[in-house]
Amino acid sequence: MKCDICGNDLAVTFLKKIVGTYVKDDKGKLHPICRACQKNLQEKDKILAQLK
């Protein structure tokens, strides 16, 4: 699985959970976001702006 902002591969734990988060857009689609992008952008509005 890849981050929707930077395109880097997401790390996965042994329980197959991603190291990062999912962000839901206006249409209800989930987008995986890595920890580095979360740390840089820090607000949901900024993250959604980068997705478009």
PETAFEN-V290436 format. One record per residue. N is the residue number from 0. RES is the residue in one small letter. PHI is phi in whole degrees, -180 to 180 (NA if undefined). PSI is psi in whole degrees, -180 to 180 (NA if undefined). D_CENTER is the distance of its C-alpha to the mean C-alpha in Angstrom with 2 decimals. Layout:
n = <N	N>
res = <RES	RES>
phi = <PHI	PHI>
psi = <PSI	PSI>
d_center = <D_CENTER	D_CENTER>
This chain:
n = <0	1	2	3	4	5	6	7	8	9	10	11	12	13	14	15	16	17	18	19	20	21	22	23	24	25	26	27	28	29	30	31	32	33	34	35	36	37	38	39	40	41	42	43	44	45	46	47	48	49	50	51>
res = <m	k	c	d	i	c	g	n	d	l	a	v	t	f	l	k	k	i	v	g	t	y	v	k	d	d	k	g	k	l	h	p	i	c	r	a	c	q	k	n	l	q	e	k	d	k	i	l	a	q	l	k>
phi = <NA	-121	-69	-75	-94	-98	85	-75	-68	-89	-72	-125	-78	-68	-95	66	-100	-80	-94	156	-151	-108	-120	-93	-87	-64	-85	96	-81	-89	-120	-76	-127	-78	-64	-65	-68	-62	-67	-73	-93	63	-128	-62	-63	-68	-65	-64	-66	-73	-72	-84>
psi = <144	153	137	-15	-57	-20	3	153	140	138	148	137	175	-16	13	30	146	152	95	-149	169	139	130	130	-173	-31	-7	4	137	134	124	134	132	166	-36	-43	-37	-44	-39	-40	-40	-13	144	-37	-41	-38	-46	-34	-35	-25	-30	NA>
d_center = <10.35	8.53	5.41	6.10	6.99	9.05	9.80	10.31	10.79	8.90	11.68	13.12	15.66	19.11	18.39	15.73	12.85	9.62	9.45	6.25	5.26	5.23	6.14	9.50	11.18	14.98	15.95	14.26	11.87	8.71	5.59	3.47	0.98	4.79	7.50	9.18	7.11	7.07	10.68	11.64	10.67	11.25	11.81	10.27	12.75	11.84	8.14	9.74	12.42	10.53	9.38	13.11>
